[in-house]
Amino acid sequence: MGSTVSNYNIATGACNTGYAKQKNPITNQTVSCACSLSGGYFINGNSCLLCTSITASGLTVAGCQNCSQTEAYFQDGVTCIYCPGVISSTGAVTSNGCVCLASYFWNTLTGTCQCDWFNGYTLNGGSCLNCANISNTILPASTTGCSCAPGYIWNPVNLVCDCDPNGGSFFSPFDGCINCFMRGSNGKKVSNGTSCLCLAGFTWDPVQLICVCDYKQNFYQLMNGICWDCSQIANSNGLATPLGCGCANGLTWVADSCVCPSDYVNMGNTCMSCSNAVSFLSGTTLSGCNACLNSQGFFLSNGICVACSKLKQTTGAATSSGCTCKNSSLLWVSSFNGCACSFVNGGYVSNIVSGQLSCSVCTGSCNCGGSSNTIYTPTDANNGICTPCTGLPFSTGVQVSGGCQCYTGYAWS
């Protein structure tokens, strides 16, 4: 310890009379000269007094010398603290320390009641300031002030969280502090300090002062508020307009999805009117089409009514689970509404010949027949499908690790 430590005599290398070396309970290092219980002293407020000097009613010399909790003393290392004398305490004592007033906590390192910064209180002018009453603060506080949310900085003079011009905010003369962290951006402002730098798929709206979905980047804000990439919407052509995502195959954008219009049915990825009776199986009725009845060969898939008779490799019949495939070598795969070769060890594998699908019996481990640029995807414990990358929409036709290689802007799913 150096000469700057209170009550330490550098000449003798020992603490002054009435004091003893106090160690940090965590590191076990000597950190100060503290009022010595073994020397017959105790702490009352900021004073180190002899136990024999006690004159207060209800207190005894023996109680002090034994640091008795019954008389409201707490032993802290080499020191005995009289809890009623601790600033901001209730005067009560427990086995863990003196009991502090609300908004304070007992600091075992200093033996004092301090502002409870962990729960949002900080020292201000001799009392504890409740940071929860100040806008834009977060937990925990610190010993020097309240902690502010990203984009704000603590002002110790005015006791507020101010706009932080160096931390992702800028000040507008008309709208006050514009915090980019709270505007749908990446928390950064552009160099001229008049707008926030938006995430991919968003653009800055100078009227609303927020980042909004940018349809020019082919993003559209769905009804639930999520900004979505139109290329990830089923049956979308991947393009966006101010009104929604564009749809492929004659489908229409309705309620955040691409569907056939009312009284239309999906016929082989083409929307056709239910009134066109020649397009249906024998016995199909207009009402059956409109109701998408399984009994008349229709299957409801993600809000789209599919006519099984217009899908390849099906019998035209439908169930609540999908369309019925032509034979046992085929398996209905709901993820893309079609029949594919059912793969098991010694089962079937797909062959694409002149653009037509046929299923061949596997031998040995099969593994998609060893076909190059073909991906196997299990559908359950015993079945799966083999997908040739060649001819797959938006694919380069090349197999890569984990799937088929996609064109730029697309991802394998």
Secondary structure as UniProt FT lines:
FT   TURN            3..4
FT   TURN            6..7
FT   STRAND          8..9
FT   TURN            10..13
FT   STRAND          14..15
FT   TURN            17..18
FT   STRAND          19..23
FT   TURN            25..27
FT   STRAND          30..35
FT   TURN            37..40
FT   STRAND          41..44
FT   TURN            45..46
FT   STRAND          47..50
FT   HELIX           51..53
FT   TURN            57..58
FT   HELIX           61..65
FT   TURN            66..67
FT   HELIX           69..71
FT   STRAND          73..76
FT   TURN            77..78
FT   STRAND          79..82
FT   HELIX           83..85
FT   TURN            87..88
FT   STRAND          89..94
FT   TURN            95..96
FT   STRAND          97..100
FT   TURN            102..103
FT   STRAND          104..107
FT   TURN            108..111
FT   STRAND          112..115
FT   HELIX           117..119
FT   STRAND          121..124
FT   TURN            125..126
FT   STRAND          127..130
FT   HELIX           131..133
FT   TURN            135..136
FT   STRAND          137..142
FT   TURN            143..144
FT   STRAND          145..148
FT   TURN            150..151
FT   STRAND          152..155
FT   TURN            156..159
FT   STRAND          160..163
FT   TURN            165..168
FT   STRAND          169..172
FT   TURN            173..175
FT   STRAND          176..179
FT   HELIX           180..182
FT   TURN            183..184
FT   STRAND          185..189
FT   TURN            191..192
FT   STRAND          196..198
FT   TURN            200..201
FT   STRAND          202..205
FT   TURN            206..209
FT   STRAND          210..213
FT   HELIX           215..217
FT   STRAND          219..221
FT   TURN            223..224
FT   STRAND          227..229
FT   HELIX           230..232
FT   TURN            234..235
FT   STRAND          236..241
FT   TURN            242..243
FT   STRAND          244..247
FT   TURN            249..250
FT   STRAND          252..254
FT   TURN            255..256
FT   STRAND          257..259
FT   TURN            262..263
FT   STRAND          264..266
FT   STRAND          271..273
FT   TURN            274..275
FT   HELIX           277..279
FT   TURN            282..283
FT   HELIX           286..290
FT   TURN            291..292
FT   HELIX           294..296
FT   STRAND          298..301
FT   TURN            302..303
FT   STRAND          304..307
FT   HELIX           308..310
FT   TURN            312..313
FT   STRAND          314..319
FT   TURN            320..321
FT   STRAND          322..325
FT   TURN            328..329
FT   STRAND          330..333
FT   TURN            334..337
FT   STRAND          338..341
FT   TURN            345..346
FT   STRAND          348..353
FT   TURN            354..355
FT   STRAND          356..361
FT   TURN            364..365
FT   HELIX           368..370
FT   TURN            372..373
FT   STRAND          374..378
FT   STRAND          384..388
FT   TURN            390..391
FT   TURN            393..394
FT   STRAND          395..400
FT   TURN            401..402
FT   STRAND          403..406
FT   TURN            408..409
//
